[in-house]
Amino acid sequence: MSIRLNKISKSYNSITALQSIELEIENGKTTILIGPSGCGKSTLIRIITGIIRADNGEVFVDGEILSEANLISIRRRIGYVIQEGGLFPHLTAKENVALLADYLDWGKDRINDRVTTLSNLTKFPSDGLNRYPAELSGGQKQRVSLMRALMLDPEFLLLDEPLGSLDPLIRFDLQEDLKDIFRNLKKTVLLVTHDLNEAAFFGDRIVLMREGNIVQAGTITDLVKNPVDDFVIKFIKAQRSTLKTKS
């Protein structure tokens, strides 16, 4: 599944969130959106999912313009992990994971088989499936959120700062597991983060944003060795103590 953004702009009253963004998210690759708070990352992914509409421009999904007519069918091809998981507190872990499949009348056996597969894939303990979110650790909640996003076997996986609220050890374990999942499933992935080291770890391509614009896009080596302006240099230097470039 490929996604192309054509001159996407969005404003909120007098505040410009995005300015004529042009971006292609390559099929089967992991693309990272990174930048300081308020740079437009979350607005961009909400436009991709159709949660909000751009003021100008188009979103192309496999060459087809995203519209009201095809929004629901395209959304079912996208798995979305929102910040801090977004689990429903009154549903068990399994009920959260199976929510859309149940709505689509998959059937009990099919749902159970898929949940078992995803539990193994995400290393979520089977005895935790009947627990409620309040009874799960932060890392377990994120695994449940990932399982829910993968339940319908989407072609495109979108993650909005999925690890930002976790402590370093749990975050490290989840980073390793997520990278294995991305590699094994060969999904098209768009991941939002504010952490350059995390971007370098996951990303085939990194897109650095500032004030609603794309400043530079490329590999982590491109950004480190060939920065296009002083902002890129400053952004990298601010996180250099934790940055490990890919070999």
C-alpha positions in Angstrom: 0.0 0.0 0.0 1.5 3.3 -1.1 0.4 6.8 0.1 1.2 10.1 -1.6 0.4 13.5 -0.2 0.0 16.2 -2.8 0.3 19.9 -1.6 -1.5 19.2 1.7 -2.3 22.3 3.8 -4.2 22.8 7.0 -4.8 25.7 9.3 -6.7 26.2 12.6 -8.0 29.7 12.6 -4.9 31.9 12.3 -2.5 29.0 13.0 -0.9 27.2 10.0 -0.4 23.5 10.9 0.7 22.3 7.5 2.1 24.2 4.5 1.7 22.5 1.0 3.2 19.1 2.1 4.3 16.8 -0.6 5.4 13.3 0.6 5.4 9.7 -0.7 5.3 6.9 1.8 6.9 4.0 0.0 5.2 0.6 -0.1 6.8 -2.0 2.2 9.1 0.5 3.9 9.2 2.2 7.4 8.9 6.0 7.1 9.5 8.1 10.2 7.9 11.5 10.9 10.0 13.4 13.3 10.3 17.0 14.6 9.6 19.3 17.6 6.3 19.5 19.2 3.8 21.5 17.2 5.5 20.9 13.8 2.5 19.2 12.3 3.2 15.5 12.6 0.0 14.5 14.3 -2.1 16.7 12.0 -0.5 15.0 9.0 -1.4 11.5 10.1 -4.9 12.5 11.0 -5.4 13.7 7.5 -4.0 10.4 6.1 -6.5 8.5 8.2 -9.4 10.8 7.3 -10.0 11.9 10.9 -9.6 15.5 9.7 -9.7 17.0 6.3 -7.1 19.1 4.6 -7.9 22.6 3.6 -6.1 22.0 0.3 -4.4 19.1 -1.5 -5.1 15.4 -1.9 -4.2 12.2 -0.3 -3.6 9.4 -2.8 -3.9 5.7 -1.6 -2.6 3.3 -4.3 -3.2 6.1 -6.8 -6.8 6.7 -5.7 -7.8 10.0 -4.0 -9.0 9.6 -0.5 -12.7 10.8 -0.3 -15.9 10.4 1.6 -16.9 7.6 -0.8 -13.9 5.4 -0.1 -13.0 6.5 3.4 -14.4 3.5 5.3 -12.9 0.9 2.9 -9.5 2.6 3.0 -9.6 2.9 6.8 -10.0 -0.8 7.1 -6.7 -1.2 5.3 -4.9 0.9 7.9 -3.9 -0.1 11.4 -3.6 2.8 13.7 -1.8 2.9 17.1 -2.6 6.2 18.8 -0.6 7.9 21.6 -0.7 6.0 24.9 -2.7 3.1 23.2 -6.2 4.5 23.5 -7.7 1.3 24.9 -11.3 1.3 26.1 -11.2 0.9 29.9 -14.5 -1.0 30.1 -13.3 -3.8 27.7 -10.8 -6.6 28.4 -7.6 -6.8 26.4 -9.2 -9.4 24.1 -12.3 -7.4 23.7 -10.3 -4.3 22.7 -8.3 -6.3 20.2 -11.4 -8.0 18.7 -13.6 -4.9 18.6 -13.6 -4.3 14.8 -13.6 -8.0 13.9 -16.6 -8.5 16.1 -18.3 -5.5 14.4 -17.6 -7.1 11.0 -19.1 -10.5 12.2 -16.0 -12.5 11.8 -17.2 -15.3 14.1 -15.9 -16.6 17.4 -13.5 -19.2 16.0 -11.9 -16.9 13.5 -11.5 -14.1 16.1 -10.0 -16.5 18.6 -7.5 -17.8 16.1 -6.4 -14.3 15.1 -6.1 -13.2 18.7 -3.9 -16.2 19.4 -1.7 -15.5 16.4 -1.3 -11.8 17.4 -0.6 -12.7 21.1 2.3 -14.9 19.9 3.5 -12.2 17.4 3.5 -9.4 20.0 4.7 -11.6 22.9 1.6 -10.7 24.9 0.8 -13.2 27.7 -2.3 -15.3 27.0 -3.3 -15.0 30.6 -3.5 -11.3 30.2 -6.2 -11.3 27.5 -9.0 -11.3 30.1 -7.6 -8.4 32.1 -8.8 -4.8 31.8 -6.4 -2.0 30.8 -6.1 -0.8 34.4 -4.7 -4.2 35.3 -2.0 -4.1 32.6 1.5 -2.5 32.6 2.3 0.3 30.2 4.2 -2.1 27.9 1.3 -4.6 27.9 -1.2 -1.8 27.0 0.9 -0.9 24.0 1.1 -4.5 22.9 -2.7 -4.7 23.1 -3.0 -1.5 21.1 -0.7 -3.0 18.4 -2.7 -6.2 18.3 -5.8 -4.2 17.8 -4.2 -2.3 14.9 -3.1 -5.6 13.3 -6.4 -7.5 13.9 -7.8 -7.0 10.4 -4.3 -7.7 8.8 -4.0 -4.1 7.4 -1.6 -3.3 4.6 -0.5 0.0 6.2 0.4 0.5 9.9 0.4 4.0 11.4 1.9 4.6 14.9 1.7 8.0 16.6 4.5 8.1 19.2 3.6 4.6 20.4 6.5 4.4 22.9 6.8 7.9 24.2 5.2 7.4 27.6 7.2 4.2 28.5 10.2 3.9 30.8 13.5 3.2 29.1 13.8 -0.6 29.7 10.2 -1.3 28.6 10.7 1.0 25.6 13.9 -0.8 24.6 12.1 -4.2 24.7 9.2 -2.9 22.6 11.5 -1.3 20.1 13.2 -4.6 19.5 9.9 -6.5 19.2 8.4 -3.8 16.9 11.3 -3.9 14.5 11.0 -7.7 14.3 7.3 -7.4 13.6 7.8 -4.7 10.9 10.5 -6.9 9.3 8.4 -10.1 9.4 5.1 -8.7 8.3 6.6 -6.5 5.5 3.9 -3.8 6.1 4.1 -0.2 4.9 4.7 1.6 8.2 4.5 5.3 9.1 5.8 6.0 12.7 5.7 9.3 14.4 8.4 10.1 17.1 10.2 13.0 18.6 13.3 10.8 19.3 16.0 10.8 16.7 17.6 7.6 18.0 14.3 5.8 17.7 13.9 7.2 14.2 17.3 5.9 13.2 16.6 2.5 14.7 13.3 2.0 12.8 13.4 4.2 9.7 14.2 3.3 6.1 13.5 7.0 5.5 13.3 9.8 8.0 11.2 12.9 7.3 12.1 15.9 9.5 9.4 18.6 10.0 9.4 22.1 11.3 6.5 24.6 11.6 4.3 22.7 9.1 7.0 22.1 6.5 9.2 19.2 5.6 12.8 20.4 6.1 14.7 17.3 5.0 13.9 13.7 4.1 16.3 10.8 3.7 18.3 8.2 5.6 19.7 9.0 9.1 23.1 9.2 7.4 21.8 11.8 5.0 20.6 14.0 7.8 23.8 13.6 9.9 26.3 14.0 7.1 24.4 16.3 4.7 22.1 18.5 6.7 20.3 21.1 4.5 20.3 23.9 7.0 21.1 25.1 10.5 17.8 23.7 11.9 18.8 20.2 10.9 22.2 20.6 12.5 20.7 22.0 15.7 18.1 19.2 15.9 20.7 16.5 15.5 23.1 18.1 18.0 20.3 18.3 20.6 20.0 14.5 20.5 23.5 13.5 19.6 24.4 12.0 23.0 21.8 9.3 22.4 22.1 9.0 18.6 23.5 5.8 17.1 23.5 5.8 13.3 22.9 2.7 11.3 26.0 0.9 10.1 
